[in-house]
Structure formats: structure tokens, C-alpha cells
Amino acid sequence: RPLDFNPLDAAEMVLDEMPMPRSMIEHGKNAAYYRPFNDKIGMPDKTDFVGVEEYYSTLFHELSHATGHESRCNRRDAFGVGFGRENYSKEELVAEISASFLCHMVGIEKTIDNSAAYLGTWLKRLKSDPKLLVTAASAAQKATDYILDA
């Protein structure tokens, strides 16, 4: 049964006030993703998500990836590398930490367990870099600040 989607005002305010155009978000896709080559975010329809919180958490994750674009926070090593590679893993940490910050700011707490599990998976892949969490959190804060136009 499709989700009866009721937007969260605080999350919508973030989207309305972010410096990136909402037109970069395209709904109706089979998966959630950010494509740097055309600077577009693909998202399934809102009603395809288990809950409203999961929709915003996923969208915030993809928006956080989009801040890596050279015209924004310019995380040069974020794109163009294969799944599972170290830079890819770090970028996933950045996006998920930033999404967690944004969710917390708008009052979404329901997705914290999923975020923690997701972060744990990527951290396990990167045990060799003891500074990784600090550098990823720093980049995530910059991504969050960019989205919030702070």
C-alpha cells in the first residue's frame, strides 16, 4: 500500500532555503542516487518509501553527495571511483553523517539506527585510516553548512 505522504515542515524549509535548486531533484526513479556528470539527484516517488522520515533521510544523503560538486564544497576525490574503493567509502561516510546532522536538525530520530548501521558498514571497510572519522565528520559538517546556507 502506498505511503500517505505528509511533508515535514522543518525538512521542507531546509529544501526551500538551500542554495541548490530543487529542480536538480528528479522523482520517479528506481533508486536514490546523485550523478555528478549532470548534477542531478534521482529519487523514487515519495510514496515508495516506508515512511516520511526515510524519504527525507535518503534525500538528505543524496543532497549531501551533491555538495561534493566542484561548484560547491569541491570534494575532488568523492567521485569517479568505483564502489568499495577507499574514496567512495569516505564519501559515503560524509553523506551519511551529513544526512544524520540534517535529520537531527529537523527532528527526525526514527532513522538513527539505520544510519548507525550504515556508518558502521563503511567504517569497517576503512580500518586502516585512524583519522578517517574526523576528516569525514569535518567534510560532513561543511556539506551540512552548505545545504543550510550557513
DSSP file (Angstrom, degrees, kcal/mol; ACC not computed):
  #  RESIDUE AA STRUCTURE BP1 BP2  ACC     N-H-->O    O-->H-N    N-H-->O    O-->H-N    TCO  KAPPA ALPHA  PHI   PSI    X-CA   Y-CA   Z-CA
    1    1 A R              0   0    0      0, 0.0     2,-0.0     0, 0.0     0, 0.0   0.000 360.0 360.0 360.0 133.1    0.0    0.0    0.0
    2    2 A P        -     0   0    0      0, 0.0     2,-0.2     0, 0.0    46,-0.2  -0.298 360.0-103.2 -66.1 146.7    1.4    3.4   -0.9
    3    3 A L        -     0   0    0     44,-1.9     2,-1.2    46,-0.2    48,-0.1  -0.452  22.3-128.8 -67.3 135.9    2.6    5.7    1.8
    4    4 A D        -     0   0    0     -2,-0.2     2,-0.5     2,-0.0    48,-0.1  -0.770  35.4-146.3 -83.8  97.4    0.2    8.6    2.6
    5    5 A F        +     0   0    0     -2,-1.2    42,-0.1    46,-0.1    41,-0.0  -0.549  25.1 177.3 -80.5 118.5    3.0   11.3    2.4
    6    6 A N        -     0   0    0     -2,-0.5    46,-0.1     0, 0.0    -2,-0.0  -0.951  30.5-127.2-118.0 108.6    2.7   14.2    4.7
    7    7 A P        -     0   0    0      0, 0.0     2,-0.6     0, 0.0     3,-0.1  -0.136  14.5-123.8 -57.3 147.1    5.6   16.6    4.3
    8    8 A L     >  -     0   0    0      1,-0.2     4,-2.7    44,-0.1     5,-0.2  -0.841  15.4-145.3 -91.9 121.0    7.6   17.6    7.4
    9    9 A D  H  > S+     0   0    0     -2,-0.6     4,-2.1     1,-0.2    -1,-0.2   0.886  96.9  50.3 -55.5 -44.7    7.6   21.4    7.6
   10   10 A A  H  > S+     0   0    0     96,-0.2     4,-1.6     1,-0.2    -1,-0.2   0.893 112.9  46.7 -64.3 -39.3   11.1   21.7    9.1
   11   11 A A  H  > S+     0   0    0     95,-0.2     4,-2.0    -3,-0.2    -1,-0.2   0.899 111.3  51.5 -68.8 -40.3   12.5   19.4    6.3
   12   12 A E  H  X S+     0   0    0     -4,-2.7     4,-2.6     1,-0.2    -2,-0.2   0.858 105.8  55.8 -64.9 -34.3   10.7   21.3    3.6
   13   13 A M  H  X S+     0   0    0     -4,-2.1     4,-2.0    -5,-0.2    -1,-0.2   0.905 105.5  51.6 -64.8 -40.3   12.1   24.6    5.0
   14   14 A V  H  X S+     0   0    0     -4,-1.6     4,-1.2     1,-0.2    -2,-0.2   0.935 112.6  46.1 -58.6 -46.3   15.6   23.2    4.6
   15   15 A L  H  < S+     0   0    0     -4,-2.0     3,-0.2     1,-0.2    -2,-0.2   0.883 112.6  50.0 -65.5 -38.9   14.8   22.3    1.0
   16   16 A D  H  < S+     0   0    0     -4,-2.6    -1,-0.2     1,-0.2    -2,-0.2   0.839 117.7  39.1 -67.8 -32.8   13.2   25.6    0.3
   17   17 A E  H  < S+     0   0    0     -4,-2.0    -1,-0.2    -5,-0.2    -2,-0.2   0.507  86.6 112.1-100.1  -5.1   16.2   27.6    1.7
   18   18 A M  S  < S-     0   0    0     -4,-1.2   129,-0.1    -3,-0.2   130,-0.1  -0.341  71.8-125.9 -68.2 151.7   19.1   25.5    0.4
   19   19 A P  S    S+     0   0    0      0, 0.0    -1,-0.1     0, 0.0   128,-0.1   0.612  87.6  86.4 -76.1 -10.1   21.4   27.2   -2.2
   20   20 A M  S    S-     0   0    0    127,-0.2     2,-0.2     1,-0.1    -2,-0.1  -0.676  90.5-106.5 -87.0 144.7   21.0   24.3   -4.6
   21   21 A P    >   -     0   0    0      0, 0.0     3,-1.9     0, 0.0     4,-0.2  -0.489  13.6-137.9 -73.1 137.5   17.9   24.4   -6.9
   22   22 A R  G >  S+     0   0    0      1,-0.3     3,-2.1    -2,-0.2    -6,-0.0   0.747  99.1  76.9 -62.5 -21.6   15.1   21.9   -6.1
   23   23 A S  G 3  S+     0   0    0      1,-0.3    -1,-0.3     3,-0.0    -3,-0.0   0.662  78.3  71.3 -65.3 -14.3   14.9   21.3   -9.8
   24   24 A M  G <  S+     0   0    0     -3,-1.9    17,-3.2    16,-0.1     2,-0.6   0.637  83.0  85.0 -74.8 -11.3   18.0   19.1   -9.5
   25   25 A I  E <   -a   41   0A   0     -3,-2.1     2,-0.5    15,-0.2    17,-0.2  -0.819  62.4-171.3 -95.1 120.1   15.9   16.5   -7.7
   26   26 A E  E     -a   42   0A   0     15,-3.3    17,-2.6    -2,-0.6     3,-0.3  -0.952   5.7-159.2-115.5 118.8   14.0   14.2  -10.1
   27   27 A H  E     +a   43   0A   0     -2,-0.5    18,-0.2    15,-0.2    15,-0.0  -0.425  63.8  59.7 -90.3 167.7   11.4   11.9   -8.6
   28   28 A G  S    S+     0   0    0     15,-0.7    -1,-0.2     1,-0.3     2,-0.1   0.596  72.0 136.5  91.9  13.1   10.1    8.7  -10.1
   29   29 A K        -     0   0    0     14,-2.3    16,-0.3    -3,-0.3    -1,-0.3  -0.448  63.1-122.3 -89.6 165.4   13.4    6.8  -10.3
   30   30 A N  S    S+     0   0    0     -2,-0.1     2,-0.3    14,-0.1    -1,-0.1   0.659  91.9  12.5 -80.4 -16.4   14.0    3.2   -9.4
   31   31 A A  S    S-     0   0    0     12,-0.1     2,-0.4     2,-0.0    -2,-0.1  -0.942  81.4-100.6-150.9 167.3   16.7    4.1   -6.8
   32   32 A A        +     0   0    0     -2,-0.3     2,-0.3    11,-0.2    11,-0.2  -0.827  56.0 141.0 -94.6 134.7   18.1    7.1   -5.0
   33   33 A Y  E     -B   42   0A   0      9,-2.2     9,-2.4    -2,-0.4     2,-0.4  -0.988  44.8-132.7-162.6 162.3   21.4    8.5   -6.4
   34   34 A Y  E     -B   41   0A   0     -2,-0.3     7,-0.2     7,-0.2    -2,-0.0  -0.999  18.0-161.8-121.5 130.4   23.4   11.6   -7.2
   35   35 A R  E >>> -B   40   0A   0      5,-2.9     5,-1.6    -2,-0.4     4,-0.9  -0.930   4.1-167.9-113.4 108.6   25.0   11.8  -10.6
   36   36 A P  T 345S+     0   0    0      0, 0.0    -1,-0.1     0, 0.0     5,-0.0   0.797  80.3  68.9 -67.0 -27.7   27.9   14.3  -10.7
   37   37 A F  T 345S+     0   0    0      1,-0.2    -2,-0.0     3,-0.1     0, 0.0   0.824 120.7  17.7 -65.4 -28.6   28.1   14.3  -14.5
   38   38 A N  T <45S-     0   0    0     -3,-0.8    -1,-0.2     2,-0.1    -3,-0.0   0.320 102.9-124.2-120.5   6.9   24.8   16.0  -14.9
   39   39 A D  T  <5 +     0   0    0     -4,-0.9     2,-0.3     1,-0.2    -2,-0.1   0.907  63.1 139.1  53.9  49.2   24.5   17.3  -11.3
   40   40 A K  E   < - B   0  35A   0     -5,-1.6    -5,-2.9   -15,-0.0     2,-0.5  -0.934  46.7-145.5-126.0 147.4   21.1   15.6  -10.7
   41   41 A I  E     -aB  25  34A   0    -17,-3.2   -15,-3.3    -2,-0.3     2,-0.4  -0.951  14.4-155.4-108.8 127.6   19.6   13.7   -7.8
   42   42 A G  E     +aB  26  33A   0     -9,-2.4    -9,-2.2    -2,-0.5   -15,-0.2  -0.874  17.2 175.4-101.9 136.7   17.3   10.8   -8.6
   43   43 A M  E     -a   27   0A   0    -17,-2.6   -14,-2.3    -2,-0.4   -15,-0.7  -0.997  31.0-117.5-138.4 141.8   14.8    9.7   -6.1
   44   44 A P        -     0   0    0      0, 0.0   -14,-0.1     0, 0.0     5,-0.1  -0.263  58.7 -73.6 -62.2 166.8   12.0    7.2   -6.0
   45   45 A D    >   -     0   0    0    -16,-0.3     3,-2.1   -18,-0.2     4,-0.3  -0.325  43.8-116.0 -61.1 148.6    8.5    8.6   -5.6
   46   46 A K  G >  S+     0   0    0      1,-0.3     3,-1.3     2,-0.2    -1,-0.1   0.848 115.2  57.8 -55.9 -36.8    7.8    9.9   -2.1
   47   47 A T  G 3  S+     0   0    0      1,-0.3   -44,-1.9   -42,-0.1    -1,-0.3   0.548  91.9  71.4 -75.8  -5.7    5.0    7.3   -1.7
   48   48 A D  G <  S+     0   0    0     -3,-2.1    -1,-0.3   -46,-0.2    -2,-0.2   0.586  81.5  93.0 -82.4 -10.8    7.5    4.5   -2.4
   49   49 A F  S <  S-     0   0    0     -3,-1.3   -46,-0.2    -4,-0.3     3,-0.1  -0.466  82.4-124.2 -85.7 156.4    9.3    5.0    1.0
   50   50 A V  S    S-     0   0    0      1,-0.2     2,-0.3    -2,-0.1    -1,-0.1   0.846  91.1  -8.0 -64.4 -35.4    8.4    3.1    4.2
   51   51 A G  S  > S-     0   0    0      1,-0.1     4,-1.7   -48,-0.1    -1,-0.2  -0.973  71.0-102.8-156.6 166.4    7.9    6.4    5.9
   52   52 A V  H  > S+     0   0    0     -2,-0.3     4,-2.2     1,-0.2     5,-0.2   0.880 119.3  55.9 -60.9 -39.9    8.2   10.1    5.5
   53   53 A E  H  > S+     0   0    0      1,-0.2     4,-2.6     2,-0.2    -1,-0.2   0.891 105.1  51.5 -62.5 -40.3   11.3   10.1    7.7
   54   54 A E  H  > S+     0   0    0      2,-0.2     4,-2.2     1,-0.2    -1,-0.2   0.872 107.6  54.0 -65.4 -36.5   13.0    7.6    5.5
   55   55 A Y  H  X S+     0   0    0     -4,-1.7     4,-2.7     2,-0.2    -2,-0.2   0.969 112.6  41.6 -60.1 -53.2   12.3    9.7    2.4
   56   56 A Y  H  X S+     0   0    0     -4,-2.2     4,-3.0     1,-0.2     5,-0.2   0.887 112.7  54.0 -65.7 -38.4   13.9   12.8    3.9
   57   57 A S  H  X S+     0   0    0     -4,-2.6     4,-1.8     2,-0.2    -1,-0.2   0.926 112.6  44.3 -59.7 -44.6   16.9   10.8    5.3
   58   58 A T  H  X S+     0   0    0     -4,-2.2     4,-2.2     2,-0.2    -2,-0.2   0.916 114.1  49.0 -66.3 -44.3   17.5    9.4    1.9
   59   59 A L  H  X S+     0   0    0     -4,-2.7     4,-2.8     1,-0.2     5,-0.2   0.914 110.0  51.2 -63.8 -42.3   17.1   12.8    0.2
   60   60 A F  H  X S+     0   0    0     -4,-3.0     4,-2.1     1,-0.2    -1,-0.2   0.876 108.3  53.7 -62.2 -36.3   19.4   14.5    2.7
   61   61 A H  H  X S+     0   0    0     -4,-1.8     4,-1.8    -5,-0.2    -2,-0.2   0.942 112.0  43.3 -61.6 -47.8   22.0   11.8    2.0
   62   62 A E  H  X S+     0   0    0     -4,-2.2     4,-2.0     1,-0.2    -2,-0.2   0.880 112.2  52.9 -69.0 -37.4   21.9   12.4   -1.8
   63   63 A L  H  X S+     0   0    0     -4,-2.8     4,-1.1     1,-0.2    -1,-0.2   0.891 106.7  54.3 -61.7 -38.2   21.9   16.2   -1.3
   64   64 A S  H >< S+     0   0    0     -4,-2.1     3,-0.6     1,-0.2     4,-0.4   0.902 106.3  50.9 -64.2 -40.6   25.0   15.8    0.8
   65   65 A H  H >< S+     0   0    0     -4,-1.8     3,-2.0     1,-0.2    -1,-0.2   0.920 105.1  58.4 -57.8 -42.5   26.7   13.9   -2.0
   66   66 A A  H >< S+     0   0    0     -4,-2.0     3,-1.5     1,-0.3    -1,-0.2   0.745  92.0  67.9 -63.5 -23.1   25.7   16.8   -4.3
   67   67 A T  T << S+     0   0    0     -4,-1.1     6,-2.9    -3,-0.6     7,-0.5   0.693  85.9  71.6 -69.8 -14.8   27.7   19.2   -2.1
   68   68 A G  T <  S+     0   0    0     -3,-2.0     7,-1.0    -4,-0.4    -1,-0.3   0.638  72.0 117.6 -72.8 -13.4   30.8   17.4   -3.3
   69   69 A H  S X >S-     0   0    0     -3,-1.5     3,-2.3    -4,-0.2     5,-2.0  -0.171  80.8-114.0 -54.1 147.7   30.4   19.0   -6.8
   70   70 A E  T 3 5S+     0   0    0      1,-0.3    -1,-0.1     4,-0.2     6,-0.1   0.743 116.0  57.4 -59.7 -24.7   33.2   21.3   -7.8
   71   71 A S  T 3 5S+     0   0    0      2,-0.0    -1,-0.3     0, 0.0    -2,-0.1   0.493 117.8  30.9 -84.1  -2.5   30.9   24.4   -7.7
   72   72 A R  T < 5S-     0   0    0     -3,-2.3    -4,-0.2    -5,-0.1    -5,-0.1   0.401 137.6 -19.6-118.4-107.5   30.0   23.7   -4.0
   73   73 A C  T   5S-     0   0    0     -6,-2.9    -5,-0.2    -7,-0.1     3,-0.2   0.595  78.4-141.2 -86.5 -11.2   32.3   22.1   -1.4
   74   74 A N      < -     0   0    0     -5,-2.0     2,-1.7    -7,-0.5    -5,-0.2   0.925  24.9-178.3  53.8  58.2   34.5   20.6   -4.1
   75   75 A R    >   -     0   0    0     -7,-1.0     3,-2.4     1,-0.2     4,-0.4  -0.663   8.5-172.6 -83.3  85.1   35.3   17.2   -2.6
   76   76 A R  G >  S+     0   0    0     -2,-1.7     3,-0.6     1,-0.3    -1,-0.2   0.788  77.2  49.2 -54.0 -36.2   37.6   16.3   -5.5
   77   77 A D  G 3  S+     0   0    0      1,-0.2    -1,-0.3    -3,-0.1    14,-0.2   0.429  89.2  87.0 -85.9   3.0   38.1   12.7   -4.5
   78   78 A A  G <  S+     0   0    0     -3,-2.4     2,-0.3   -10,-0.2     3,-0.2   0.800  87.3  43.2 -74.6 -28.2   34.4   12.0   -4.0
   79   79 A F  S <  S+     0   0    0     -3,-0.6     3,-0.1    -4,-0.4     8,-0.0  -0.746  90.9  42.8-122.3 162.5   33.5   11.0   -7.5
   80   80 A G  S    S+     0   0    0      1,-0.3     2,-0.3    -2,-0.3    -1,-0.2   0.623  84.2 110.3  83.5  13.0   34.8    8.9  -10.3
   81   81 A V        -     0   0    0     -3,-0.2    -1,-0.3     4,-0.1     3,-0.1  -0.890  69.5-102.1-120.1 153.9   35.9    6.0   -8.2
   82   82 A G    >   -     0   0    0     -2,-0.3     3,-2.0     1,-0.2     6,-0.3  -0.254  44.9 -82.3 -75.5 158.1   34.4    2.5   -8.1
   83   83 A F  T 3  S+     0   0    0      1,-0.3    -1,-0.2     5,-0.1     3,-0.1  -0.297 116.0  21.1 -55.3 134.4   32.1    1.1   -5.4
   84   84 A G  T 3  S+     0   0    0      1,-0.3    -1,-0.3    -3,-0.1    -2,-0.1   0.278  90.5 129.9  88.9 -12.1   34.0   -0.2   -2.4
   85   85 A R  S <> S-     0   0    0     -3,-2.0     4,-2.6     1,-0.1    -1,-0.3  -0.333  72.6-107.8 -71.7 160.8   37.1    1.9   -3.1
   86   86 A E  H  > S+     0   0    0      1,-0.2     4,-2.5     2,-0.2     5,-0.2   0.908 118.5  47.3 -59.3 -46.2   38.5    4.0   -0.2
   87   87 A N  H  > S+     0   0    0      1,-0.2     4,-2.5     2,-0.2    -1,-0.2   0.894 112.5  50.5 -64.3 -38.4   37.4    7.4   -1.6
   88   88 A Y  H  > S+     0   0    0     -6,-0.3     4,-2.2     2,-0.2    -1,-0.2   0.928 110.6  49.7 -62.6 -44.7   34.0    6.0   -2.3
   89   89 A S  H  X S+     0   0    0     -4,-2.6     4,-1.9     1,-0.2    -2,-0.2   0.913 110.9  49.1 -61.5 -43.7   33.7    4.7    1.2
   90   90 A K  H  X S+     0   0    0     -4,-2.5     4,-2.6     1,-0.2    -1,-0.2   0.916 109.6  52.0 -62.4 -43.0   34.8    8.0    2.7
   91   91 A E  H  X S+     0   0    0     -4,-2.5     4,-2.6     1,-0.2    -1,-0.2   0.878 106.9  53.3 -62.9 -36.8   32.3    9.8    0.6
   92   92 A E  H  X S+     0   0    0     -4,-2.2     4,-2.3     2,-0.2    -1,-0.2   0.897 109.2  49.4 -63.9 -39.1   29.5    7.5    1.8
   93   93 A L  H  X S+     0   0    0     -4,-1.9     4,-2.8     2,-0.2     5,-0.3   0.938 110.8  50.0 -62.2 -46.8   30.5    8.4    5.4
   94   94 A V  H  X S+     0   0    0     -4,-2.6     4,-2.5     1,-0.2     5,-0.2   0.942 113.3  45.5 -56.9 -50.0   30.5   12.1    4.6
   95   95 A A  H  X S+     0   0    0     -4,-2.6     4,-2.4     1,-0.2    -1,-0.2   0.893 115.4  45.7 -64.7 -40.6   27.0   11.9    3.0
   96   96 A E  H  X S+     0   0    0     -4,-2.3     4,-2.2     2,-0.2    -1,-0.2   0.887 113.4  48.4 -73.8 -37.3   25.5    9.7    5.8
   97   97 A I  H  X S+     0   0    0     -4,-2.8     4,-2.4    -5,-0.2    -2,-0.2   0.940 113.8  47.6 -65.1 -45.5   27.0   11.8    8.6
   98   98 A S  H  X S+     0   0    0     -4,-2.5     4,-2.6    -5,-0.3    -2,-0.2   0.924 111.4  50.5 -60.3 -45.0   25.7   15.0    7.0
   99   99 A A  H  X S+     0   0    0     -4,-2.4     4,-2.8     1,-0.2    -1,-0.2   0.890 109.4  51.9 -60.1 -39.2   22.3   13.4    6.4
  100  100 A S  H  X S+     0   0    0     -4,-2.2     4,-2.5     2,-0.2    -1,-0.2   0.909 108.9  50.0 -63.8 -42.2   22.2   12.4   10.1
  101  101 A F  H  X S+     0   0    0     -4,-2.4     4,-2.3     2,-0.2    -2,-0.2   0.944 113.4  46.2 -58.7 -48.0   23.0   16.0   11.1
  102  102 A L  H  X S+     0   0    0     -4,-2.6     4,-1.7     2,-0.2    -2,-0.2   0.905 111.2  51.4 -64.5 -42.5   20.2   17.3    8.9
  103  103 A C  H  X>S+     0   0    0     -4,-2.8     5,-3.1     1,-0.2     4,-0.5   0.933 110.3  49.5 -59.5 -45.2   17.7   14.7   10.2
  104  104 A H  H ><5S+     0   0    0     -4,-2.5     3,-1.1     1,-0.2    -1,-0.2   0.916 108.5  53.8 -59.3 -42.9   18.6   15.7   13.8
  105  105 A M  H 3<5S+     0   0    0     -4,-2.3    -1,-0.2     1,-0.3    -2,-0.2   0.831 112.0  43.3 -63.2 -32.6   18.1   19.3   13.0
  106  106 A V  H 3<5S-     0   0    0     -4,-1.7    -1,-0.3    -3,-0.2   -95,-0.2   0.377 122.3-102.3 -97.2   5.3   14.6   18.8   11.5
  107  107 A G  T <<5S+     0   0    0     -3,-1.1     2,-0.7    -4,-0.5    -3,-0.2   0.659  70.9 144.2  89.1  17.0   13.5   16.4   14.3
  108  108 A I      < +     0   0    0     -5,-3.1    -1,-0.3    -6,-0.2    -2,-0.1  -0.812   2.7 148.5 -91.2 115.3   13.9   13.1   12.5
  109  109 A E    >   +     0   0    0     -2,-0.7     3,-1.6     2,-0.1     4,-0.3   0.534  51.4  84.9-116.7 -15.8   15.1   10.5   15.0
  110  110 A K  T 3  S+     0   0    0      1,-0.3     3,-0.4     2,-0.1     4,-0.2   0.761  90.3  50.7 -60.9 -27.3   13.4    7.4   13.7
  111  111 A T  T 3> S+     0   0    0      1,-0.2     4,-2.2     2,-0.1    -1,-0.3   0.367  78.2 100.3 -95.6   5.4   16.2    6.7   11.1
  112  112 A I  H <> S+     0   0    0     -3,-1.6     4,-2.6     1,-0.2    -1,-0.2   0.864  80.5  52.1 -63.5 -37.9   19.1    6.9   13.6
  113  113 A D  H  > S+     0   0    0     -3,-0.4     4,-2.1    -4,-0.3    -1,-0.2   0.908 110.6  48.3 -65.4 -40.6   19.5    3.1   13.9
  114  114 A N  H  > S+     0   0    0     -4,-0.2     4,-2.4     2,-0.2    -2,-0.2   0.913 112.5  49.1 -64.1 -42.1   19.6    2.7   10.2
  115  115 A S  H  X S+     0   0    0     -4,-2.2     4,-2.9     2,-0.2     5,-0.2   0.914 110.1  50.9 -63.2 -43.4   22.2    5.5    9.9
  116  116 A A  H  X S+     0   0    0     -4,-2.6     4,-2.2     1,-0.2    -1,-0.2   0.909 112.0  46.8 -62.3 -42.3   24.4    4.0   12.6
  117  117 A A  H  X S+     0   0    0     -4,-2.1     4,-1.8     2,-0.2    -1,-0.2   0.909 112.9  49.5 -65.8 -41.6   24.3    0.6   10.9
  118  118 A Y  H  X S+     0   0    0     -4,-2.4     4,-1.7     1,-0.2    -2,-0.2   0.922 112.0  47.7 -63.3 -45.4   25.1    2.1    7.5
  119  119 A L  H  X S+     0   0    0     -4,-2.9     4,-2.6     1,-0.2    -1,-0.2   0.897 108.5  55.5 -62.8 -40.6   28.0    4.1    9.0
  120  120 A G  H  X S+     0   0    0     -4,-2.2     4,-1.9    -5,-0.2    -1,-0.2   0.882 104.3  53.9 -60.4 -39.3   29.3    1.0   10.8
  121  121 A T  H  X S+     0   0    0     -4,-1.8     4,-0.9     1,-0.2    -1,-0.2   0.926 112.5  42.6 -60.7 -46.3   29.5   -0.9    7.5
  122  122 A W  H  X S+     0   0    0     -4,-1.7     4,-0.6     1,-0.2     3,-0.3   0.864 110.4  56.1 -72.5 -34.9   31.6    1.8    5.8
  123  123 A L  H >< S+     0   0    0     -4,-2.6     3,-1.1     1,-0.2    -1,-0.2   0.885 101.8  57.6 -63.3 -37.2   33.9    2.3    8.8
  124  124 A K  H >< S+     0   0    0     -4,-1.9     3,-0.8     1,-0.3    -1,-0.2   0.847 103.2  54.0 -60.9 -33.1   34.7   -1.4    8.8
  125  125 A R  H 3< S+     0   0    0     -4,-0.9    -1,-0.3    -3,-0.3     3,-0.2   0.688 111.0  47.0 -72.4 -17.7   36.0   -1.0    5.3
  126  126 A L  T X<  +     0   0    0     -3,-1.1     3,-1.7    -4,-0.6    -1,-0.2  -0.076  64.1 129.7-119.9  33.5   38.3    1.8    6.3
  127  127 A K  T <   +     0   0    0     -3,-0.8    -1,-0.2     1,-0.3    -2,-0.1   0.732  64.8  71.3 -59.7 -22.9   40.0    0.5    9.4
  128  128 A S  T 3  S+     0   0    0     -3,-0.2    -1,-0.3     1,-0.2    -2,-0.1   0.635  88.1  65.9 -73.7 -13.0   43.4    1.4    8.0
  129  129 A D    X   -     0   0    0     -3,-1.7     3,-1.5     1,-0.1     4,-0.3  -0.858  57.7-176.3-115.1  98.4   42.9    5.2    8.4
  130  130 A P  T 3  S+     0   0    0      0, 0.0     4,-0.3     0, 0.0     3,-0.2   0.716  86.0  52.4 -67.3 -19.1   42.7    6.2   12.0
  131  131 A K  T 3> S+     0   0    0      1,-0.2     4,-2.4     2,-0.1     5,-0.3   0.479  82.4  97.9 -91.1  -2.5   41.9    9.9   11.0
  132  132 A L  H <> S+     0   0    0     -3,-1.5     4,-3.1     1,-0.2     5,-0.3   0.893  78.3  50.5 -56.8 -48.1   39.1    8.9    8.7
  133  133 A L  H  > S+     0   0    0     -4,-0.3     4,-2.5    -3,-0.2    -1,-0.2   0.896 112.7  47.1 -61.2 -40.4   36.2    9.6   11.1
  134  134 A V  H  > S+     0   0    0     -4,-0.3     4,-2.2    -3,-0.2    -1,-0.2   0.928 115.2  44.7 -67.1 -44.9   37.4   13.0   12.0
  135  135 A T  H  X S+     0   0    0     -4,-2.4     4,-2.2     2,-0.2    -2,-0.2   0.894 115.1  48.5 -68.0 -37.8   38.1   14.0    8.3
  136  136 A A  H  X S+     0   0    0     -4,-3.1     4,-2.5    -5,-0.3    -2,-0.2   0.915 111.9  48.9 -66.9 -41.9   34.7   12.6    7.2
  137  137 A A  H  X S+     0   0    0     -4,-2.5     4,-2.2    -5,-0.3    -2,-0.2   0.881 110.7  51.2 -64.6 -38.0   32.9   14.4   10.0
  138  138 A S  H  X S+     0   0    0     -4,-2.2     4,-1.9     2,-0.2    -1,-0.2   0.931 112.5  45.0 -64.0 -45.6   34.6   17.6    9.1
  139  139 A A  H  X S+     0   0    0     -4,-2.2     4,-2.3     1,-0.2    -2,-0.2   0.870 111.6  54.1 -65.6 -36.2   33.6   17.2    5.5
  140  140 A A  H  X S+     0   0    0     -4,-2.5     4,-2.6     2,-0.2    -2,-0.2   0.882 106.5  51.3 -65.6 -38.2   30.1   16.3    6.6
  141  141 A Q  H  X S+     0   0    0     -4,-2.2     4,-2.8     2,-0.2    -1,-0.2   0.905 110.1  49.5 -65.2 -39.7   29.8   19.4    8.7
  142  142 A K  H  X S+     0   0    0     -4,-1.9     4,-2.2     2,-0.2    -2,-0.2   0.901 111.5  49.1 -63.9 -40.7   30.9   21.5    5.6
  143  143 A A  H  X S+     0   0    0     -4,-2.3     4,-2.4     2,-0.2    -2,-0.2   0.924 112.6  47.9 -63.4 -44.1   28.3   19.7    3.5
  144  144 A T  H  X S+     0   0    0     -4,-2.6     4,-2.5     1,-0.2    -2,-0.2   0.930 111.2  50.1 -62.1 -46.2   25.6   20.3    6.1
  145  145 A D  H  <>S+     0   0    0     -4,-2.8     5,-2.9     1,-0.2     4,-0.5   0.888 110.2  51.4 -60.3 -38.9   26.6   24.0    6.4
  146  146 A Y  H ><5S+     0   0    0     -4,-2.2     3,-1.2     3,-0.2    -2,-0.2   0.951 110.6  47.0 -63.2 -48.9   26.4   24.3    2.6
  147  147 A I  H 3<5S+     0   0    0     -4,-2.4    -2,-0.2     1,-0.3    -1,-0.2   0.884 115.3  46.3 -60.2 -38.6   22.9   22.8    2.5
  148  148 A L  T 3<5S-     0   0    0     -4,-2.5    -1,-0.3    -5,-0.2    -2,-0.2   0.489 107.9-128.1 -82.0  -2.4   21.8   25.1    5.3
  149  149 A D  T < 5       0   0    0     -3,-1.2    -3,-0.2    -4,-0.5    -2,-0.1   0.881 360.0 360.0  56.4  39.3   23.4   28.1    3.6
  150  150 A A      <       0   0    0     -5,-2.9    -4,-0.2    -6,-0.2    -1,-0.1   0.426 360.0 360.0 -93.5 360.0   25.2   28.7    6.9
